[in-house]
Amino acid sequence: MYMQNTFNSNEAITKRNDGIDFINAKTLWSKGIKGEDTIIAVVDTGCDIGHEELKDNIIDTFNFTADDNGEINIVTDYTGHGTHVAGIIAASNKKHLIGIAPKAKLLIIKAIGHTSFSRQEDLIESIRFATAWRGRNGEKVDVINLSLGTKENNPQLREAIDEAINDNIFVVVAAGNYGDGLETTDEILYPGFYEEVIQVGSVGKNLTPSFMSNTNQNIDFLSLGESIYSTYLQNAYMELTGTSMATPQISGAIALILSYFKTNNLPVSQNIIYQYLVSHSILLKGYSKNTQGNGVLKL
């Protein structure tokens, strides 16, 4: 099991996550909705928990890897991937505009070690931990973000995913970066290919699906995944590209929608929120469902 490939630049061109405007997050921000009372589990390479844009929104941490002698509460990120993903979801936006849901809380679960590879057992345990986790005041996880994938279909992984969904947790997964630009060929990674999860592909600002974004029959949505500015190691910032960056845009959007529903005492279920996402998405002309699923999310 391994995280999605990314491409970086040593110097960020902008100081904002363009996904904020691309996904129309400010539509809900203008109503005072910024992800309050929601918790997103980021299962990834750990996080720079002292980062100026993240430290105030991290509610708990747990390590399932052998890094740092397996110390359970040390989630040092040695690659920057998890830190970048976490920022897209819920950076506090004190210095830069990065987080889609800047008042959401982050549960950082380290399932991928410093080599950028991980055992499937660690991923499965991480998902089950996120499902069972409860905060000091009885809080539970609303969304699990998985910007990762494996080519092996493991029945225990499927079980862990099903357990999370049965507990009304939204599981948002990267489609993968092995696309060949052809809609007629499938590129499949798990757990993204499981029909029950929300599988996210990447699109550019010009509304052209990213060449490297995996295509298959279970794609759910596209979101901006090219040259995304977010938090990085050592209190820094970086632009990265990949379905790993598109996925947290959707996770952050779900946090905003959940916050809106909770604030207005509206009923919440997997189906209701999913249909809300579908009704706020636009289909791209000239592309099949295998590439775009329900289209590009626009809140």
N, C-alpha and C positions, 0 to 999 in steps of 0.2 A: 504494500500500500504506500502511496506516495502523494505528495501535494501536487497541485496543478502547476505546470510550467509557467514561468512568468518572464517578462523581458523588462529590464529597467533602464533608466537613464540616471546618470550620476547627479544631475542637477534638475530639479523640478522647474518647469517653465512657469506654472501658475501657482497660486496659493489657495486653490479651492478644488474640491472634488466636483467636477463638472456634472457628475451624476445627480447632484442636488437639483439643479435646474432641469436636467434632462428628464428626470422622473417626476418633476413638478412637486417636490417635497414642500416647497414654500406655500402651496395651496393649503396644506394642513397646518403648517407653522402659523399662517395668518389667522387661524382659528384658535391659536394657543395650544395646539397639539404638537408635542415634540418627543413623544415616546414615553411619557410619564407612566409609571406603574407597569412597565413591561421589562422582561428579562430575556436576554438573548445569550445562549451558550455558544461560545466560539470554540469549536473543537479544531485545533490547528497546531502550530509549532510553538505555542506559548505566546508571551506578550511582554513588551517593555512596560511593566506595570507602573513604573515611575514616570512615564511620559506625561508631559504637561497637558496634553489633550485627552489623556485616557484615565489618569490616576483617580479622578473623582467619580468615575462611572463604573469602576470595577467593584463588584459586590463580593466576589469570592474567586479562589483559584485552586486548581488541583492538577497534579502531574502524574501521568500514567506511563511515562517513558523512563529509561534508565539514566537519562541525563542527570547530572548533579547527584549522583549516587542514589537516584530514585527518590529523593526527598519529595514528599507528597505535595508540599505547598510551594515548592520552587518551580516557577514556570518560565524561567529564562528563555527568551527567544533568541536562537543563534542564527537564524536565517532572515528574519524580518517579515516573513510571510504572514504570520499570525497577527503581528502588530499592525501591519497594513490593513488586513481584513477587519480587525477590531475597530480601527479608526473610521473606516467607511460606514460601519454600522452606527457607532455611537461615540465618536469624538465629541468632546464638549463644546467645540467651536469657540473657544475663548480667544484663540489667536488666529486661526484660519477656519474657513468654512469647509469642513470635511465630513462630519457625521450627518447621515440622513435622519437619525433619531437621537439628537444630542442630549436628551434627558432620559434615555433608556439606560438600563444597567446591564453590565457585561459579566457573565460567568466564564472565566478563562479556564479552559480544559486543554492541557497539553497532551496530545496524542502522537505527535510527530517529533522525533528527536533532531539533534544537530546535523545528522546526515541527510535530512529531508526524506528519509524513509521510515516506515513504522511497521510493526507487526499488526496484523488484522485484529489480533486479540486486544491490543491496546485501543484500537478504534471502537471495537464492540463494547469494551468496558467503559469507555468514555461516553458513549451514547447512553448506555444504561445508567451511568452516574448522573448525567444531565437530566434524565427522566425522573430519577428518584430524588434528586437534590431538593432540599427545602431550606429557605433562608431563616434567619432568626425570628422573623415574624410570620413564618409559614409561607413565604413567597415560593412560587414554583416557576420553572422555566416556561416561557411562551414560545420561543423559537430556538431551534438548533441550526446553526450555520456550519455547513460542511464544504469548505472550498478545497476539496480533495477527492480522490477516487482510486479505485483499484479495478483491474481487469478480471479479477476472480469473483465469481458470484458465490458468496458464502452464506449458507442457510442461517447461521447464527447472526450474521449481520442483518439479514432480512428480518429475523425475529426481533432484534434490538430496535430496528426502525419501526416495526409494527407496534412495539410496546410504547414507543414515544408518541406515535400518531394516535393510538388508542387512549393515551392520556391527554389528548387534545393539544399536543405540541406540534407546531408546524416545523417540518424538516425541509430545509432549503439547501440544495446541493448543486455544485458546479457540474456542468455537462462535461467539461474536459477540453483540452487544447490540442487534440489530435486530428482536427478536421482537415480535409483535403480540398475544400471549396466545392465539393460535389454533393448535391442533395440526394443522389441516387445511392450513395454508399453510407453505411451506418458506422459510427464510431461509438463504442459503448463502454462506459465505466459504471461501476457500482459504488455507492448506492444510488447514484443519479438516475440510472435507468429504471429503478423500481417505480412503477406507476403511482404509488402512493405518495411519493415525495414531490417537491416542487423543484424540477430540474431547470437550471438557468444557463442559457447560452449568452454569448457576447455579441454586441452590435456597436458600430462606430457612431460618432456624432452625426454623420451624414445618412444615418439609417440604413447603412449597408451592413449585413451580418459579417462579423469578423471571419476572415478566411480560416483561421485555426480553430474556430468554435465547432465542437462536435455536433453532428446531426444524427438524429434517430427519431423514432416514432413517439417517444415519450418526452420530448422537449415541452416545457410548459410556457416559459416566457424568455424574452431577450431583455437585457439591460446593458447599460454602457459599461464596457470592459476594456476600453483602449486608453492608454496614457492617463491612468487614474492617480490623482495626487492624494496621498494619505500619510498617516503616521508611519515612522520607521524607527530603527534601532537608535539608541543613544540620544533620545529626545530629538531626533531628526525627522525629515520628511522625504518622500520619494515618489516618483511616478512608476507604476507597474502596469502591465497589460496581461489580460487573461480572463477566462471565465471565473477564476478565483476572485477577481475584482468586481465582476458583474453580479455574482451571487449575493454578496453582502448588501448591494444596493436594494435587492428585493427583500432581504431579511430586515433591513432598516425600514423599508416601506411597510412591511407587515406590522412592525412594531408601531408605526404611526397609525395605521388603520385600527389595530387593537386598542391603542390608547384612545382613539376617537370613539370607538364603540363602547369602551368601558366608561369614559367620561359622560357619555350620553345614555348610559344604562340600556344599551341595545344588546340583544341576544348575540352570543358569539358561538360559532361552531366552525369546524373545518370547512364545511360546504359553504356557509354564508360568507366567510372571508375569501374563499377561493373564487366564488362567483363575483364578489366585489372586485377582485383583481382582474378577472376576465372582462368585466364590464368597463373597466378603466384602462383597457389595453387597445392598441391599434394594430391591425394587421398590415403587414408590409406587402405591397403589390409585387407580384413576380416571384414570391418565395413560398415554398410548400410548408405544411405543418411540421415536416421533419426538420426544418431549419428554425422556425420561429414559434412553434406551438401556438399559443393564443396571441402572440404578437409582443409588442413593446409596451411595457407598463408606463402609463402616464396618469398619475394621481389627479 
